[in-house]
């Protein structure tokens, strides 16, 4: 994953718990990186080690860490770093979600070594749809759920996000039923 992901985790921890807590988490993660460069790719394991250290230090589940991080990513990092791309996604939550499958195509112009997930949309109704999440990376379903909740907040649209299909159950990908 790119450094911007790890920097965002750092920013989330510092904003909510302070710089001292970040230093403890970074030390407990065992990562020997002084600072993350946003535009540089890093081994995925670094992100997982950071999330695990946050989980242990804050005594919360890894799923809760990734859920909070997903919301943070949308509400802070994406909005600040990719404001124009986010705005181009649509005028409302439904439009943004319908455009989600092509969103990473635009991001790949900025991060050419990106290994993005793939999203597909199905079962489109007036107030709900299914978001299909395909990724080579394991363990990020709660991050995606957090992203979906964060998008609801950006568009001032309360959402319910129900996981209806999971790779943990032997399926090929996750499917979320997003309703508003």
N, CA and C atoms as an extended XYZ file, in Angstrom:
540
Properties=species:S:1:pos:R:3:atomname:S:1:resname:S:1:resid:I:1 pbc="F F F"
N         0.845       -1.173        0.000 N   UNK     1
C         0.000        0.000        0.000 CA  UNK     1
C         0.884        1.227        0.000 C   UNK     1
N         0.337        2.299       -0.495 N   UNK     2
C         1.104        3.534       -0.544 CA  UNK     2
C         1.229        4.152        0.843 C   UNK     2
N         2.262        4.973        0.991 N   UNK     3
C         2.535        5.627        2.261 CA  UNK     3
C         1.382        6.474        2.767 C   UNK     3
N         0.569        6.978        1.852 N   UNK     4
C        -0.553        7.816        2.277 CA  UNK     4
C        -1.499        7.048        3.203 C   UNK     4
N        -1.610        5.742        3.012 N   UNK     5
C        -2.453        4.919        3.882 CA  UNK     5
C        -1.870        4.914        5.301 C   UNK     5
N        -0.579        4.641        5.410 N   UNK     6
C         0.060        4.581        6.716 CA  UNK     6
C         0.112        5.953        7.385 C   UNK     6
N         0.337        6.994        6.603 N   UNK     7
C         0.295        8.359        7.141 CA  UNK     7
C        -1.090        8.672        7.687 C   UNK     7
N        -2.105        8.194        7.006 N   UNK     8
C        -3.468        8.450        7.447 CA  UNK     8
C        -3.767        7.742        8.772 C   UNK     8
N        -3.256        6.531        8.926 N   UNK     9
C        -3.420        5.841       10.214 CA  UNK     9
C        -2.731        6.650       11.310 C   UNK     9
N        -1.543        7.137       11.018 N   UNK    10
C        -0.815        7.978       11.977 CA  UNK    10
C        -1.636        9.211       12.340 C   UNK    10
N        -2.185        9.871       11.349 N   UNK    11
C        -2.988       11.081       11.591 CA  UNK    11
C        -4.232       10.777       12.414 C   UNK    11
N        -4.866        9.643       12.148 N   UNK    12
C        -6.045        9.231       12.916 CA  UNK    12
C        -5.692        9.046       14.388 C   UNK    12
N        -4.603        8.344       14.654 N   UNK    13
C        -4.191        8.101       16.041 CA  UNK    13
C        -3.828        9.408       16.725 C   UNK    13
N        -3.037       10.236       16.075 N   UNK    14
C        -2.608       11.494       16.690 CA  UNK    14
C        -3.802       12.401       16.949 C   UNK    14
N        -4.730       12.501       15.990 N   UNK    15
C        -5.894       13.373       16.161 CA  UNK    15
C        -6.778       12.930       17.324 C   UNK    15
N        -6.870       11.617       17.542 N   UNK    16
C        -7.772       11.109       18.576 CA  UNK    16
C        -7.096       10.816       19.918 C   UNK    16
N        -5.797       10.510       19.893 N   UNK    17
C        -5.148       10.071       21.128 CA  UNK    17
C        -3.832       10.774       21.421 C   UNK    17
N        -3.329       11.564       20.498 N   UNK    18
C        -2.112       12.326       20.743 CA  UNK    18
C        -0.853       11.697       20.176 C   UNK    18
N         0.159       12.528       20.074 N   UNK    19
C         1.441       12.126       19.494 CA  UNK    19
C         2.143       11.052       20.336 C   UNK    19
N         2.036       11.157       21.650 N   UNK    20
C         2.686       10.168       22.505 CA  UNK    20
C         2.116        8.772       22.273 C   UNK    20
N         0.798        8.678       22.105 N   UNK    21
C         0.164        7.386       21.858 CA  UNK    21
C         0.629        6.833       20.510 C   UNK    21
N         0.774        7.711       19.502 N   UNK    22
C         1.266        7.258       18.204 CA  UNK    22
C         2.665        6.665       18.338 C   UNK    22
N         3.534        7.332       19.102 N   UNK    23
C         4.906        6.834       19.283 CA  UNK    23
C         4.897        5.448       19.924 C   UNK    23
N         4.025        5.239       20.898 N   UNK    24
C         3.914        3.931       21.548 CA  UNK    24
C         3.442        2.882       20.545 C   UNK    24
N         2.408        3.228       19.784 N   UNK    25
C         1.859        2.295       18.793 CA  UNK    25
C         2.897        1.959       17.736 C   UNK    25
N         3.588        2.961       17.252 N   UNK    26
C         4.607        2.712       16.227 CA  UNK    26
C         5.705        1.806       16.767 C   UNK    26
N         6.125        2.056       17.993 N   UNK    27
C         7.151        1.218       18.603 CA  UNK    27
C         6.653       -0.215       18.777 C   UNK    27
N         5.425       -0.375       19.260 N   UNK    28
C         4.868       -1.714       19.477 CA  UNK    28
C         4.606       -2.456       18.169 C   UNK    28
N         4.463       -1.721       17.077 N   UNK    29
C         4.239       -2.367       15.781 CA  UNK    29
C         5.508       -3.046       15.272 C   UNK    29
N         6.656       -2.581       15.761 N   UNK    30
C         7.925       -3.146       15.316 CA  UNK    30
C         8.391       -2.617       13.971 C   UNK    30
N         7.745       -1.585       13.476 N   UNK    31
C         8.090       -1.020       12.169 CA  UNK    31
C         9.252       -0.050       12.327 C   UNK    31
N        10.247       -0.224       11.484 N   UNK    32
C        11.434        0.619       11.539 CA  UNK    32
C        11.418        1.623       10.381 C   UNK    32
N        10.390        2.466       10.385 N   UNK    33
C        10.259        3.515        9.374 CA  UNK    33
C        10.065        4.817       10.133 C   UNK    33
N        10.947        5.799        9.902 N   UNK    34
C        10.848        7.059       10.643 CA  UNK    34
C         9.605        7.847       10.258 C   UNK    34
N         9.326        7.919        8.963 N   UNK    35
C         8.126        8.617        8.493 CA  UNK    35
C         7.727        8.026        7.154 C   UNK    35
N         6.443        8.157        6.845 N   UNK    36
C         5.909        7.589        5.616 CA  UNK    36
C         5.816        8.665        4.540 C   UNK    36
N         6.282        8.318        3.362 N   UNK    37
C         6.182        9.216        2.212 CA  UNK    37
C         4.920        8.821        1.452 C   UNK    37
N         4.010        9.765        1.324 N   UNK    38
C         2.685        9.478        0.752 CA  UNK    38
C         2.740        8.792       -0.595 C   UNK    38
N         3.634        9.232       -1.455 N   UNK    39
C         3.652        8.747       -2.834 CA  UNK    39
C         4.505        7.498       -3.042 C   UNK    39
N         5.047        6.943       -1.957 N   UNK    40
C         5.885        5.753       -2.070 CA  UNK    40
C         5.111        4.496       -1.679 C   UNK    40
N         5.297        3.399       -2.432 N   UNK    41
C         4.660        2.141       -2.031 CA  UNK    41
C         5.429        1.486       -0.875 C   UNK    41
N         4.672        0.863        0.033 N   UNK    42
C         5.231        0.134        1.165 CA  UNK    42
C         4.613       -1.260        1.176 C   UNK    42
N         5.294       -2.180        1.825 N   UNK    43
C         4.763       -3.525        1.971 CA  UNK    43
C         3.431       -3.466        2.718 C   UNK    43
N         2.442       -4.222        2.246 N   UNK    44
C         1.122       -4.250        2.884 CA  UNK    44
C         1.209       -4.626        4.356 C   UNK    44
N         2.184       -5.461        4.694 N   UNK    45
C         2.315       -5.928        6.067 CA  UNK    45
C         2.496       -4.776        7.055 C   UNK    45
N         3.090       -3.680        6.619 N   UNK    46
C         3.275       -2.523        7.496 CA  UNK    46
C         1.916       -2.001        7.963 C   UNK    46
N         0.975       -1.894        7.057 N   UNK    47
C        -0.361       -1.408        7.408 CA  UNK    47
C        -1.025       -2.351        8.401 C   UNK    47
N        -0.917       -3.646        8.155 N   UNK    48
C        -1.510       -4.625        9.067 CA  UNK    48
C        -0.836       -4.587       10.442 C   UNK    48
N         0.489       -4.414       10.471 N   UNK    49
C         1.201       -4.324       11.753 CA  UNK    49
C         0.766       -3.085       12.535 C   UNK    49
N         0.599       -1.963       11.831 N   UNK    50
C         0.127       -0.742       12.499 CA  UNK    50
C        -1.279       -0.935       13.061 C   UNK    50
N        -2.169       -1.496       12.255 N   UNK    51
C        -3.546       -1.718       12.715 CA  UNK    51
C        -3.573       -2.668       13.907 C   UNK    51
N        -2.750       -3.701       13.878 N   UNK    52
C        -2.681       -4.650       15.001 CA  UNK    52
C        -2.167       -3.967       16.260 C   UNK    52
N        -1.171       -3.103       16.102 N   UNK    53
C        -0.628       -2.388       17.263 CA  UNK    53
C        -1.677       -1.431       17.840 C   UNK    53
N        -2.440       -0.767       16.988 N   UNK    54
C        -3.525        0.102       17.467 CA  UNK    54
C        -4.538       -0.748       18.235 C   UNK    54
N        -4.894       -1.882       17.669 N   UNK    55
C        -5.861       -2.779       18.300 CA  UNK    55
C        -5.397       -3.188       19.703 C   UNK    55
N        -4.164       -3.611       19.822 N   UNK    56
C        -3.636       -4.045       21.123 CA  UNK    56
C        -3.543       -2.883       22.105 C   UNK    56
N        -2.993       -1.775       21.655 N   UNK    57
C        -2.770       -0.632       22.547 CA  UNK    57
C        -4.082       -0.006       23.014 C   UNK    57
N        -5.083        0.023       22.143 N   UNK    58
C        -6.361        0.658       22.490 CA  UNK    58
C        -7.381       -0.351       23.015 C   UNK    58
N        -6.998       -1.626       23.047 N   UNK    59
C        -7.871       -2.703       23.538 CA  UNK    59
C        -9.206       -2.732       22.789 C   UNK    59
N        -9.117       -2.653       21.472 N   UNK    60
C       -10.292       -2.778       20.611 CA  UNK    60
C        -9.983       -3.795       19.525 C   UNK    60
N       -11.021       -4.339       18.927 N   UNK    61
C       -10.808       -5.367       17.907 CA  UNK    61
C       -10.163       -4.762       16.661 C   UNK    61
N        -9.502       -5.611       15.908 N   UNK    62
C        -8.913       -5.172       14.643 CA  UNK    62
C       -10.003       -4.696       13.691 C   UNK    62
N       -11.177       -5.328       13.745 N   UNK    63
C       -12.304       -4.877       12.919 CA  UNK    63
C       -12.708       -3.453       13.283 C   UNK    63
N       -12.726       -3.132       14.577 N   UNK    64
C       -13.076       -1.773       15.005 CA  UNK    64
C       -12.034       -0.767       14.521 C   UNK    64
N       -10.761       -1.176       14.525 N   UNK    65
C        -9.698       -0.300       14.019 CA  UNK    65
C        -9.923       -0.006       12.544 C   UNK    65
N       -10.152       -1.050       11.747 N   UNK    66
C       -10.333       -0.839       10.316 CA  UNK    66
C       -11.619       -0.081       10.005 C   UNK    66
N       -12.677       -0.299       10.769 N   UNK    67
C       -13.922        0.449       10.578 CA  UNK    67
C       -13.682        1.944       10.813 C   UNK    67
N       -13.039        2.275       11.933 N   UNK    68
C       -12.737        3.676       12.239 CA  UNK    68
C       -11.810        4.272       11.183 C   UNK    68
N       -10.837        3.490       10.755 N   UNK    69
C        -9.913        3.987        9.745 CA  UNK    69
C       -10.611        4.236        8.412 C   UNK    69
N       -11.553        3.378        8.035 N   UNK    70
C       -12.295        3.583        6.792 CA  UNK    70
C       -13.074        4.885        6.806 C   UNK    70
N       -13.739        5.168        7.925 N   UNK    71
C       -14.471        6.441        8.037 CA  UNK    71
C       -13.503        7.615        7.975 C   UNK    71
N       -12.399        7.509        8.717 N   UNK    72
C       -11.392        8.566        8.733 CA  UNK    72
C       -10.854        8.812        7.319 C   UNK    72
N       -10.600        7.717        6.608 N   UNK    73
C       -10.048        7.830        5.262 CA  UNK    73
C       -10.956        8.686        4.376 C   UNK    73
N       -12.246        8.440        4.438 N   UNK    74
C       -13.187        9.199        3.602 CA  UNK    74
C       -13.362       10.614        4.117 C   UNK    74
N       -13.585       10.754        5.420 N   UNK    75
C       -13.922       12.052        6.006 CA  UNK    75
C       -12.739       13.025        6.002 C   UNK    75
N       -11.549       12.517        6.201 N   UNK    76
C       -10.378       13.399        6.309 CA  UNK    76
C        -9.436       13.259        5.124 C   UNK    76
N        -8.818       12.096        4.985 N   UNK    77
C        -7.753       11.934        4.001 CA  UNK    77
C        -8.249       12.148        2.584 C   UNK    77
N        -9.273       11.420        2.179 N   UNK    78
C        -9.761       11.543        0.798 CA  UNK    78
C       -10.292       12.938        0.508 C   UNK    78
N       -11.029       13.462        1.457 N   UNK    79
C       -11.620       14.794        1.266 CA  UNK    79
C       -10.526       15.856        1.118 C   UNK    79
N        -9.480       15.756        1.950 N   UNK    80
C        -8.402       16.742        1.905 CA  UNK    80
C        -7.465       16.530        0.722 C   UNK    80
N        -7.116       15.286        0.439 N   UNK    81
C        -6.116       15.003       -0.598 CA  UNK    81
C        -6.708       14.884       -1.996 C   UNK    81
N        -7.952       14.442       -2.080 N   UNK    82
C        -8.569       14.184       -3.381 CA  UNK    82
C        -9.910       14.882       -3.501 C   UNK    82
N       -10.020       16.072       -2.954 N   UNK    83
C       -11.296       16.790       -2.933 CA  UNK    83
C       -11.984       16.864       -4.283 C   UNK    83
N       -11.240       17.225       -5.319 N   UNK    84
C       -11.859       17.372       -6.644 CA  UNK    84
C       -12.310       16.016       -7.195 C   UNK    84
N       -11.538       14.968       -6.949 N   UNK    85
C       -11.953       13.639       -7.394 CA  UNK    85
C       -13.196       13.168       -6.649 C   UNK    85
N       -13.236       13.476       -5.359 N   UNK    86
C       -14.403       13.096       -4.562 CA  UNK    86
C       -15.638       13.841       -5.068 C   UNK    86
N       -15.484       15.120       -5.324 N   UNK    87
C       -16.611       15.922       -5.800 CA  UNK    87
C       -17.081       15.465       -7.170 C   UNK    87
N       -16.160       15.000       -7.989 N   UNK    88
C       -16.525       14.534       -9.331 CA  UNK    88
C       -17.272       13.211       -9.290 C   UNK    88
N       -17.281       12.556       -8.124 N   UNK    89
C       -17.921       11.254       -7.991 CA  UNK    89
C       -19.427       11.278       -8.050 C   UNK    89
N       -20.026       12.433       -7.743 N   UNK    90
C       -21.475       12.512       -7.798 CA  UNK    90
C       -22.036       13.555       -6.859 C   UNK    90
N       -23.289       13.923       -7.116 N   UNK    91
C       -23.969       14.954       -6.327 CA  UNK    91
C       -24.581       14.400       -5.045 C   UNK    91
N       -24.720       13.082       -4.973 N   UNK    92
C       -25.325       12.463       -3.796 CA  UNK    92
C       -24.700       11.083       -3.589 C   UNK    92
N       -25.056       10.458       -2.483 N   UNK    93
C       -24.466        9.168       -2.146 CA  UNK    93
C       -24.693        8.126       -3.234 C   UNK    93
N       -25.911        8.035       -3.718 N   UNK    94
C       -26.216        7.021       -4.722 CA  UNK    94
C       -25.378        7.225       -5.978 C   UNK    94
N       -25.279        8.467       -6.443 N   UNK    95
C       -24.464        8.741       -7.631 CA  UNK    95
C       -23.006        8.356       -7.390 C   UNK    95
N       -22.473        8.712       -6.206 N   UNK    96
C       -21.090        8.381       -5.915 CA  UNK    96
C       -20.880        6.875       -5.956 C   UNK    96
N       -21.784        6.141       -5.304 N   UNK    97
C       -21.644        4.685       -5.275 CA  UNK    97
C       -21.767        4.083       -6.675 C   UNK    97
N       -22.644        4.627       -7.493 N   UNK    98
C       -22.772        4.136       -8.866 CA  UNK    98
C       -21.499        4.395       -9.667 C   UNK    98
N       -20.785        5.460       -9.321 N   UNK    99
C       -19.534        5.801      -10.003 CA  UNK    99
C       -18.306        5.147       -9.356 C   UNK    99
N       -18.488        4.494       -8.224 N   UNK   100
C       -17.371        3.894       -7.494 CA  UNK   100
C       -16.522        2.938       -8.333 C   UNK   100
N       -17.117        2.130       -9.207 N   UNK   101
C       -16.271        1.213       -9.988 CA  UNK   101
C       -15.183        1.891      -10.821 C   UNK   101
N       -15.354        3.148      -11.205 N   UNK   102
C       -14.331        3.830      -12.016 CA  UNK   102
C       -13.459        4.771      -11.190 C   UNK   102
N       -13.753        4.909       -9.907 N   UNK   103
C       -13.018        5.851       -9.057 CA  UNK   103
C       -11.526        5.542       -9.018 C   UNK   103
N       -11.165        4.280       -8.830 N   UNK   104
C        -9.744        3.939       -8.722 CA  UNK   104
C        -9.002        4.100      -10.048 C   UNK   104
N        -9.704        4.096      -11.152 N   UNK   105
C        -9.041        4.367      -12.437 CA  UNK   105
C        -8.416        5.752      -12.415 C   UNK   105
N        -9.128        6.708      -11.820 N   UNK   106
C        -8.597        8.072      -11.720 CA  UNK   106
C        -7.459        8.148      -10.707 C   UNK   106
N        -7.593        7.412       -9.606 N   UNK   107
C        -6.553        7.413       -8.571 CA  UNK   107
C        -5.253        6.812       -9.114 C   UNK   107
N        -5.379        5.839      -10.015 N   UNK   108
C        -4.183        5.203      -10.580 CA  UNK   108
C        -3.348        6.174      -11.410 C   UNK   108
N        -3.930        7.274      -11.838 N   UNK   109
C        -3.148        8.295      -12.533 CA  UNK   109
C        -2.164        8.959      -11.570 C   UNK   109
N        -2.533        9.046      -10.293 N   UNK   110
C        -1.682        9.640       -9.274 CA  UNK   110
C        -0.711        8.609       -8.704 C   UNK   110
N        -1.200        7.355       -8.536 N   UNK   111
C        -0.406        6.286       -7.936 CA  UNK   111
C        -0.296        5.127       -8.931 C   UNK   111
N         0.649        5.204       -9.868 N   UNK   112
C         0.712        4.201      -10.937 CA  UNK   112
C         1.027        2.776      -10.481 C   UNK   112
N         1.611        2.593       -9.301 N   UNK   113
C         1.922        1.246       -8.810 CA  UNK   113
C         0.817        0.695       -7.908 C   UNK   113
N        -0.294        1.377       -7.881 N   UNK   114
C        -1.416        0.984       -7.033 CA  UNK   114
C        -1.994       -0.358       -7.461 C   UNK   114
N        -2.290       -1.195       -6.474 N   UNK   115
C        -3.028       -2.428       -6.710 CA  UNK   115
C        -4.406       -2.191       -6.095 C   UNK   115
N        -5.308       -1.601       -6.864 N   UNK   116
C        -6.585       -1.193       -6.275 CA  UNK   116
C        -7.565       -2.352       -6.146 C   UNK   116
N        -8.512       -2.184       -5.243 N   UNK   117
C        -9.607       -3.150       -5.215 CA  UNK   117
C       -10.517       -2.879       -6.403 C   UNK   117
N       -11.431       -3.777       -6.625 N   UNK   118
C       -12.422       -3.584       -7.678 CA  UNK   118
C       -13.792       -3.554       -7.009 C   UNK   118
N       -14.623       -2.632       -7.467 N   UNK   119
C       -15.984       -2.530       -6.961 CA  UNK   119
C       -16.959       -2.709       -8.116 C   UNK   119
N       -18.034       -3.407       -7.839 N   UNK   120
C       -19.140       -3.519       -8.787 CA  UNK   120
C       -20.414       -3.213       -8.023 C   UNK   120
N       -21.383       -2.699       -8.726 N   UNK   121
C       -22.657       -2.313       -8.121 CA  UNK   121
C       -23.765       -3.148       -8.760 C   UNK   121
N       -24.674       -3.647       -7.910 N   UNK   122
C       -25.806       -4.422       -8.417 CA  UNK   122
C       -27.026       -4.160       -7.537 C   UNK   122
N       -28.129       -4.776       -7.898 N   UNK   123
C       -29.375       -4.692       -7.128 CA  UNK   123
C       -29.730       -3.242       -6.784 C   UNK   123
N       -29.672       -2.393       -7.780 N   UNK   124
C       -29.905       -0.969       -7.577 CA  UNK   124
C       -31.397       -0.703       -7.407 C   UNK   124
N       -31.732       -0.080       -6.277 N   UNK   125
C       -33.108        0.317       -5.987 CA  UNK   125
C       -33.097        1.810       -5.639 C   UNK   125
N       -34.254        2.337       -5.352 N   UNK   126
C       -34.337        3.774       -5.059 CA  UNK   126
C       -33.502        4.160       -3.839 C   UNK   126
N       -33.543        3.347       -2.797 N   UNK   127
C       -32.863        3.692       -1.543 CA  UNK   127
C       -31.866        2.628       -1.089 C   UNK   127
N       -31.358        1.833       -2.009 N   UNK   128
C       -30.361        0.827       -1.635 CA  UNK   128
C       -29.669        0.282       -2.880 C   UNK   128
N       -28.553       -0.384       -2.639 N   UNK   129
C       -27.831       -1.099       -3.692 CA  UNK   129
C       -26.828       -2.027       -3.042 C   UNK   129
N       -26.296       -2.928       -3.831 N   UNK   130
C       -25.257       -3.839       -3.359 CA  UNK   130
C       -23.912       -3.339       -3.877 C   UNK   130
N       -22.930       -3.301       -3.000 N   UNK   131
C       -21.554       -2.971       -3.370 CA  UNK   131
C       -20.755       -4.265       -3.269 C   UNK   131
N       -20.205       -4.704       -4.397 N   UNK   132
C       -19.360       -5.893       -4.457 CA  UNK   132
C       -17.909       -5.428       -4.350 C   UNK   132
N       -17.176       -6.018       -3.413 N   UNK   133
C       -15.793       -5.633       -3.150 CA  UNK   133
C       -14.878       -6.816       -3.448 C   UNK   133
N       -13.987       -6.618       -4.428 N   UNK   134
C       -13.008       -7.635       -4.819 CA  UNK   134
C       -11.615       -7.077       -4.510 C   UNK   134
N       -10.799       -7.853       -3.838 N   UNK   135
C        -9.446       -7.399       -3.540 CA  UNK   135
C        -8.523       -8.589       -3.357 C   UNK   135
N        -7.256       -8.381       -3.700 N   UNK   136
C        -6.238       -9.395       -3.447 CA  UNK   136
C        -5.871       -9.400       -1.964 C   UNK   136
N        -6.180       -8.299       -1.278 N   UNK   137
C        -5.837       -8.167        0.135 CA  UNK   137
C        -6.938       -8.757        1.003 C   UNK   137
N        -6.521       -9.475        2.022 N   UNK   138
C        -7.462      -10.065        2.974 CA  UNK   138
C        -7.652       -9.135        4.170 C   UNK   138
N        -8.767       -9.278        4.857 N   UNK   139
C        -8.972       -8.622        6.140 CA  UNK   139
C        -9.381       -7.171        6.121 C   UNK   139
N        -9.817       -6.668        4.990 N   UNK   140
C       -10.150       -5.240        4.910 CA  UNK   140
C       -11.651       -4.965        4.753 C   UNK   140
N       -12.473       -5.952        4.986 N   UNK   141
C       -13.912       -5.746        4.789 CA  UNK   141
C       -14.453       -4.650        5.712 C   UNK   141
N       -13.937       -4.560        6.943 N   UNK   142
C       -14.423       -3.523        7.860 CA  UNK   142
C       -13.912       -2.142        7.457 C   UNK   142
N       -12.764       -2.098        6.818 N   UNK   143
C       -12.276       -0.836        6.255 CA  UNK   143
C       -13.262       -0.359        5.193 C   UNK   143
N       -13.699       -1.268        4.330 N   UNK   144
C       -14.659       -0.919        3.279 CA  UNK   144
C       -15.978       -0.482        3.912 C   UNK   144
N       -16.422       -1.193        4.944 N   UNK   145
C       -17.656       -0.788        5.635 CA  UNK   145
C       -17.502        0.644        6.174 C   UNK   145
N       -16.341        0.935        6.766 N   UNK   146
C       -16.070        2.285        7.265 CA  UNK   146
C       -16.098        3.325        6.157 C   UNK   146
N       -15.540        2.955        4.991 N   UNK   147
C       -15.599        3.869        3.840 CA  UNK   147
C       -17.045        4.190        3.485 C   UNK   147
N       -17.878        3.175        3.478 N   UNK   148
C       -19.284        3.364        3.106 CA  UNK   148
C       -20.011        4.243        4.126 C   UNK   148
N       -19.739        4.032        5.405 N   UNK   149
C       -20.328        4.911        6.428 CA  UNK   149
C       -19.816        6.340        6.271 C   UNK   149
N       -18.521        6.476        5.998 N   UNK   150
C       -17.951        7.804        5.798 CA  UNK   150
C       -18.569        8.527        4.610 C   UNK   150
N       -18.806        7.799        3.527 N   UNK   151
C       -19.460        8.406        2.364 CA  UNK   151
C       -20.860        8.885        2.728 C   UNK   151
N       -21.577        8.094        3.525 N   UNK   152
C       -22.896        8.530        3.989 CA  UNK   152
C       -22.801        9.848        4.739 C   UNK   152
N       -21.783        9.987        5.578 N   UNK   153
C       -21.607       11.230        6.340 CA  UNK   153
C       -21.268       12.404        5.421 C   UNK   153
N       -20.405       12.162        4.444 N   UNK   154
C       -20.047       13.239        3.522 CA  UNK   154
C       -21.285       13.774        2.796 C   UNK   154
N       -22.178       12.863        2.426 N   UNK   155
C       -23.375       13.260        1.693 CA  UNK   155
C       -24.573       13.485        2.613 C   UNK   155
N       -24.311       13.589        3.924 N   UNK   156
C       -25.389       13.831        4.900 CA  UNK   156
C       -26.543       12.861        4.701 C   UNK   156
N       -26.191       11.607        4.494 N   UNK   157
C       -27.173       10.554        4.255 CA  UNK   157
C       -26.884        9.396        5.195 C   UNK   157
N       -27.657        9.259        6.263 N   UNK   158
C       -27.422        8.113        7.150 CA  UNK   158
C       -27.579        6.804        6.382 C   UNK   158
N       -26.619        5.909        6.582 N   UNK   159
C       -26.640        4.638        5.861 CA  UNK   159
C       -26.639        3.454        6.826 C   UNK   159
N       -27.147        2.352        6.325 N   UNK   160
C       -27.018        1.058        6.972 CA  UNK   160
C       -26.189        0.209        6.022 C   UNK   160
N       -25.163       -0.439        6.563 N   UNK   161
C       -24.273       -1.251        5.742 CA  UNK   161
C       -24.279       -2.661        6.309 C   UNK   161
N       -24.847       -3.572        5.545 N   UNK   162
C       -24.961       -4.964        5.985 CA  UNK   162
C       -24.090       -5.847        5.104 C   UNK   162
N       -23.195       -6.597        5.721 N   UNK   163
C       -22.375       -7.562        4.991 CA  UNK   163
C       -23.234       -8.790        4.710 C   UNK   163
N       -23.431       -9.086        3.429 N   UNK   164
C       -24.284      -10.230        3.093 CA  UNK   164
C       -23.519      -11.367        2.429 C   UNK   164
N       -22.250      -11.129        2.110 N   UNK   165
C       -21.426      -12.144        1.470 CA  UNK   165
C       -19.978      -11.871        1.864 C   UNK   165
N       -19.248      -12.904        2.271 N   UNK   166
C       -17.890      -12.690        2.744 CA  UNK   166
C       -16.948      -13.781        2.257 C   UNK   166
N       -15.701      -13.408        2.019 N   UNK   167
C       -14.681      -14.393        1.666 CA  UNK   167
C       -14.406      -15.330        2.827 C   UNK   167
N       -14.608      -14.846        4.042 N   UNK   168
C       -14.402      -15.692        5.223 CA  UNK   168
C       -15.361      -16.873        5.234 C   UNK   168
N       -16.459      -16.742        4.503 N   UNK   169
C       -17.446      -17.822        4.405 CA  UNK   169
C       -17.240      -18.646        3.139 C   UNK   169
N       -16.119      -18.417        2.462 N   UNK   170
C       -15.797      -19.198        1.273 CA  UNK   170
C       -16.252      -18.589       -0.036 C   UNK   170
N       -16.792      -17.378       -0.006 N   UNK   171
C       -17.231      -16.716       -1.230 CA  UNK   171
C       -16.058      -16.038       -1.929 C   UNK   171
N       -16.243      -15.658       -3.163 N   UNK   172
C       -15.158      -15.061       -3.954 CA  UNK   172
C       -14.886      -13.602       -3.600 C   UNK   172
N       -15.861      -12.929       -2.975 N   UNK   173
C       -15.717      -11.518       -2.645 CA  UNK   173
C       -16.771      -11.121       -1.606 C   UNK   173
N       -16.623       -9.894       -1.098 N   UNK   174
C       -17.608       -9.380       -0.157 CA  UNK   174
C       -18.706       -8.646       -0.923 C   UNK   174
N       -19.913       -8.733       -0.376 N   UNK   175
C       -21.035       -7.942       -0.887 CA  UNK   175
C       -21.663       -7.240        0.306 C   UNK   175
N       -21.822       -5.927        0.161 N   UNK   176
C       -22.474       -5.113        1.179 CA  UNK   176
C       -23.793       -4.604        0.643 C   UNK   176
N       -24.837       -4.715        1.441 N   UNK   177
C       -26.107       -4.091        1.118 CA  UNK   177
C       -26.090       -2.719        1.778 C   UNK   177
N       -26.051       -1.673        0.978 N   UNK   178
C       -26.016       -0.308        1.474 CA  UNK   178
C       -27.398        0.292        1.275 C   UNK   178
N       -28.013        0.729        2.367 N   UNK   179
C       -29.344        1.343        2.257 CA  UNK   179
C       -29.339        2.669        3.001 C   UNK   179
N       -30.239        3.546        2.556 N   UNK   180
C       -30.329        4.891        3.147 CA  UNK   180
C       -31.746        5.368        3.186 C   UNK   180
